[in-house]
Amino acid sequence: MKIVVIDTETIRWSDEVPGRWDNVENFGLSILVLGIPNNGSLEFQVCSPNYADHLSRLQLQFSDRETIEKVLNEAERIVSFNADNFDFRILESVQFDVQQWREKSFDILTEFTRKVGHRINLENLAKTQFGSSKTFITAKQAVEFWRAGLELMRGWSGKNDYKKSSDTFCYNVAKHLFQEVVEYCKQDVRLTYELYQHILQNQSLNYTDRRSNIKKVKLIV
């Protein structure tokens, strides 16, 4: 079966959007990352349709919209952690046609919530299963890093005799910040894929409840 794992990052945080999580469509897309399994590892494709011009100036290698659509259209299963209620809505807000992608969705959070009756975060499942954590920046920091990168792309606005060297510095820092966000998103894709593989092999996931007890839930792909 042809599997693709997806995750998105946004340009706004929930506190900045009226209606918060009821208004996900206004969070805005910064990047979409695809993880494509190949011989036990993941090959990544990254797309940022709203900021392609900025990223091309930094010589960052991103896939175009058409390539991403082709990969997802050809996938037989799209694996995620919360795409049903978040990522697909974000992608739809930037005019991706997500309907057929929804029909192929295996959303780990959706399946977990259906069985247990409450939501859980990716960090909890990754730590309980593998002792692994997400990367050092949080989702909110990913938003801040991306926006800081966009501001730096404006370059130096001071005296002209500083402009050339200062612009180069600003661009280099912007490139670093964008890459940090990409790596953060890739790590979420890796953890999601590892959880999916665990479900395939064990038909279950362990999680830590609010009393710090480890529990098991049966899940079947």
N, C-alpha and C positions, 0 to 999 in steps of 0.2 A: 504494500500500500504506500502511495506517495504522500508523505507527511510534510507539512510546513508548520513551524511554530512562529507565532507572531507576538509582538508587543509594541506599544506606542509610548511616546513621551509628548507632553503638551507644553504650550507656551504660557498658559495661565494655571495658577493653583486654585483649588476649590474656593478658598476664602475670597478670591478676587472676582468671582462670578456670581451675580444675583441668582438665587435659587440653588446654588452650589451643585450637589450631585444630581439634582433633578434637571439640571441644565447643562449636561455634559457637552452638548453640541457647541457651546461657546467657550470651551477650554482652549480650542485651537491646537492644531497638530504641529509639533516641531519635527519629530522623526518617527518613521515606521521601520522596525527591524524584523527581517525574516530570518529564521534559522532553518536550514534545509539539511536533514540528516544525510550523511555520506560516509559509509564505512565506519560507523560508530562515533563519528564526530559531526559537528555542525559547520556548514558553510553559511556565511552570512551575506545578506543583501540589505542595504540601507537606502531609504528613500526619504527625501524631504521636499515635497513638491512646492511648498510655500516659500522655501528659502534656497532654491537651487542656484540662483544667481549669486547670492552671498557665498555659498560653499564652493562654487566653481572658481571664485577669485582666490580661494585658499588652496586650490588644487587638492581638495578632498574628493575621494572617489565614491560617488553615490550613484545608485541605479536610478534610471528614469521611471516615470510613472507607468509607461507601457510595459516595461520589463517586469515590474512588480505585479501588475494586473495579470500578466500571462502566467507567472509562477503560481499565483493564488487561484486563478481559474483552472489550472491544470492539476492542482492538488486534489487528492481524494479525501483528505482530512486536514482541517486547520485546528491546531492545538493552541490553547492559550490559557492564561489565568485572568479571567474577567473580560474577555472580548465580547461576550454576549451583551453585557450591560455597559461596557465602556469603550473598548477599542473599536468595535464596529461602528458605534455611534460617532466616535471621533473621525473615523475614516469617511463615513457618510457625510459628515459636515464639510469635507473638502472634495465632495463630488465623486468619491469612489462608489461604484455600484456593488454594495455588499450583500445583496439578497442571496445570491447563490453561495457566497462564502458562509453566511449564517447557516445554510442548510447542511454544510459539511463540518460544522463546528463541534469540537470536543473541548468544552470550557471546564477546566478542573474546578474552578470556584463554583460554577453552576452545579456540577455533580456533587461536590462536597456539601453545599448548602441544601440541596434537595434531600440528602441522606441525613444530615445532622440537624438541620433546622436553623442554623445560624451561619453567618459568614466567618471567614478567617483570612489572615494575610499570608502572602507568599513566604515571608520571613519565618513565620511560625512553622509551616510545613517543611521548609528547607532545613531549618535547624533541627527539628525533631527527627526528620528522616536521615539526614546526612551529616549533621553538625556543621552545615555550611550556612553562611550568611550572605546577604546581598552586599554589594560593594559599598564603600565608605560614604558615598553621598546618598541622601534620601531622595525620594521623588520630588519633594519641594526644592531641594538643592539643585536637582536636574533642571527644573524650571528656571531657577535663578542663574545657573551657569549658562544656559542657552541665551537668556535675555542679555546677560552681561556680554556674551560673545557678539550679539547683534549690536550692542552699543559700541563696542570696541571697533566694529567694522566701519564706524563713522570716521575713525582715525583721529589724529591729533587736531585740536581746534585752536591751538595757541599761536605763538609767533611763527612766521613763515620759515625762519632759519632753522627751526627745530622739526619742521613738518615731515621731511623725508624719513629720517631715522625713527621718529616717533610713530609714523604710520606703520613702518615695518614692525616695530615692537608691538603695536596694538593688534596687527594682523596675526602675529605669531601667538600672542596670548589668546586671541579669539579662537584660533585654530585648536589650541590646547583645550580650551573650555568645551568646544563642540565635540572634540574627540572623547573627553571625559563623559559627556552625556551619552555618546554612542556606546562606549564601553559599559556604562551603567545599564543601558537598555539590553545590550548583548548578554550581560550577566543574568538579567531576569529571564531572557529567552533560554539560556543554558539551564537555569534552575527549573524552569517550567518543563523543559524536555526531560530532564532527569526525573522529575516527579511523574511524568507520563510513562517513562520507561519502568519506573517502580510499580506503577499501577498495572502495566502489562504483565509484569513478572509475578506480582504478589496479590493482585486483585484487592488491594487495600492501601490505605495511607494511615500513618500515625500522626497525631497532632497533640499539642499541649493545651489543656483547657485552662480556664481562668484560675483554677486552684493549683496549677502547675503539675497536674496529673497527666500522664501520657495515656492517650486513648487511641483506639483503632476504629476506622470506618471502612466498611467494605465498598469497593468501587470496581466497576467492570467497564472496560473500554468496549 
